[in-house]
Amino acid sequence: MAENPQRLLAAADATESVADPWRVIGDALQVAYRTGNMVTGGRFVARIVEAAEAAGHHPDIDLRYGSVHLTLTTHSAHGLTQADVDLANQIAHIADGMDIEAGGAPPARFDLAIDAVDIEAIRPFWRAVLGYRDEPAQTESDLTDPAGILPPLWFQQMDSARPQRSRMHVDLLLPHDAVQSRMAAALDAGGRLVTDTYAPAWWVLADVEGNEICLCTWQAHDEPD
């Protein structure tokens, strides 16, 4: 029996199956290609669209003057499937055939998180002021930009208020093989490690004033005792 292309894949399985330079970022595959100019980028995108139409599966495409950025996820499955991996590998093959190289910086995504005692009391404000929408419970985020451009926003439950600590933080989702170098650079730039209890799923860093950021990967962590 043929494998169901819509079956959810574990991030580790997708990482093993997808071609370079694609990387798992959250619940998606992402990549950046350096095209050098708009004409080459347009031709590359045209080839991608042709392949996507044939596959019946489509990436989000950001065409810029000198680069093309791509995201693949299966929205109906709320995550990664074999269809994403197959199309990503086909796009990598197209790029190789056109001598298009990967972009210089690794792909990444950042989310905003707000710690709150009463999440339902503040959710309507953030939904209204940002013009966001609610997301199904199956997804990572509580609120998202309908246009898919601005970062997702999610809420973290607190038992009690923390007046002396930041209550809004950035989640930066990075490739699993890029997080260590990014963390080292941040620490060299004056940051400090708040906790690595949840590594390698995420590390919490802070600047000198205590503003926090989580460096996140798809990798699971061992629950603390």
N, C-alpha and C positions, 0 to 999 in steps of 0.2 A: 504494500500500500504506500502511495506517495506521501511524503512528509507534508504536514500542514504548514504552509508558509506564514500563516497568521499565529502560530503557536509562540507564546512568549519565550524569549531566550534569556538566560541568566547573563549578566554583564560579563562574567568571566568567559562564557562560551562565545559571546559575540566578539570579545577581544581576541580570542584565539583564532576565530574564523575570518575576521575582516582584514583586508589588505592595508599595509601602510599607504598613506599616512593617516588613515581614519583612526579616530579614538572614541571610546565610550565616554560620554559626558552626561551624567545623570541618567535620564531615560532615553537618550538619543545617541546617534552617531554623528560626529562632526568632523569637518576638515576645512582647511583653507589652502587654496592653490594660488600660486603667483603666476599671473598671466602676462604682466608687463604692460599691457595696453587694452583698451576697450574692444578693439576689433578681434583680437585673439580670445578675449573673454567671451565675447558674443558668440564666436564660433564654437567655443567649448560648451557654453550653455546650450546652444542649439543641439549639439550632439547628446548632451545629457537629457534634454527634453525628449528627444527621439527615443532614447533608451527607456526613459521613464514611461512614455506612452505605450511602448511595446510591452513593458512589464506590468502596466496597470498599477504602478506604485510611484509616488512622486516625492521628491525632496523639496525642502524650502531652499531657495536660491537667493543669495545676495551678490549681485554683480556690481563690482566697483571698477574704477578706472584701471587698476593694475592687479586686481585679485578677484577670485570667486570664492565665496564662503557657502558651505553646504551643510544642511542638517537633515538627517533621516530618522524618522520614528514612525511607528504604526499607531495612529491616533485611536483607531477603533479597538486596539488591544491595550492601549495605555502603556506602551513600552516598546521594547525592541523585539523584532521577529526576524525570521530567516529572510523575509522579503527585503528588509532593510540591509542585511548583510550582503545579499545577492546583488542588489542594485549598487551598493557602495563598492563592491569588488568590480562591477562592470564599469563604474565611473573611474575607478583607479586605472583600469585597463585603457579607457579612453584617454585619460591624462598621459599615460605612458606613451601611447601612440602619437600624441600631439606634442611630446617633449615638454609637457607642462609640469613644473616642479611644485612640491609642497611649499606652503607659505613658511615664513621664518619663525613665527610665534606659534606655539601649540594652541589648539582650539580651547575655548573655555566658556563658561557661562556663570553669571553671578545672579543670585537671588537675594532678596531683602527679607529679613526676619524680624518680627516684633515680639518681644516677650510681654505677656499680658496676664493679669489676674482674671479679668472678665473679657474673654476673647469676643463673645457675641456682642458686647457693648461697644467695642471699637471697630469691629469688622465693617458695619455699614458706612462709617466715616471714611475709611480707607478705600472702600469700593467706590464711593461717590466721588471723593476728591481726586482719585487717580483715573476714574472712568473705566475701572476694571470690571470683571465679571467673576461670578463664583465658578469653581471647577468641581467636577464630580469627585466623590470621595476616593476614587481609585488612584487619582493623580497625586503627585508630590505637593502641589501648591494649593493654597486656599483661594487665591485670587490671581487672575492673569489678565494681561493686556489683550483685548480682542484682536488687535492687529498683529499680535505675536512679536512685537518689537521691543517693548519695555520689559524689564526683568520681572519675574514672578514675585509675588509677596505671600509669605506664609506666617502663621502665628504659632508661637511656642507657649505652652501653658506654664504659668508660674503659680506656686502655692501662696506666695506673699510678695509684696512689692520689694524691689531692690533700689532704694533711693541713691545709694552711693556707687552704682554700677550701671554701665550702659545697658539700655533695654532695647536697643535696635542694633542689629549687626548684619554684616554682609556674609553670605555664603558664596564662596568662589569655588565652582566646580571645575576641576582640572583633570587632565589625563593622569592615570595612576603612575606613569613613568616620568612625570614632570613636577610632581608636587614637592619632592625633596629639594630640588634646586630652587624652586620658588620660595619655599620656606626659609632656606638658608639665606637667600637674598634679603628677605624681609627682616630676619633677625640681625643681619649685618647692617641693615638700614635703621637700627634702633628699636626694632620690635622685641617683644618678649613672648615666650611660650607660656600660655595660661594653663593648658592641659593637653596631654597626649593620651588620656585615658581611653579615648574612643578610636585611636589610630588602629589600622590605616583607613578607617571610614572617614574620619575628619580629625584635624588638629585645630585647637583654638589659639589664636595669636591676638596680641593687643599692641597698640601703639603706646607711647610713653604716658598718655593721658587716660589709658584704659579702654579706648574704643576698640571693639572686638571684630575679628573676622575669622570665619571658619574656612580652612582649606580642605575641600571635600573631594573624595574619589568614589568610584563605584565599589571599592573593596569593602568587605564586611569587617567588623571588628569583633573581638572576643568580649563578651559582656564582663564587666568588673565583678569581682566577688562581693 
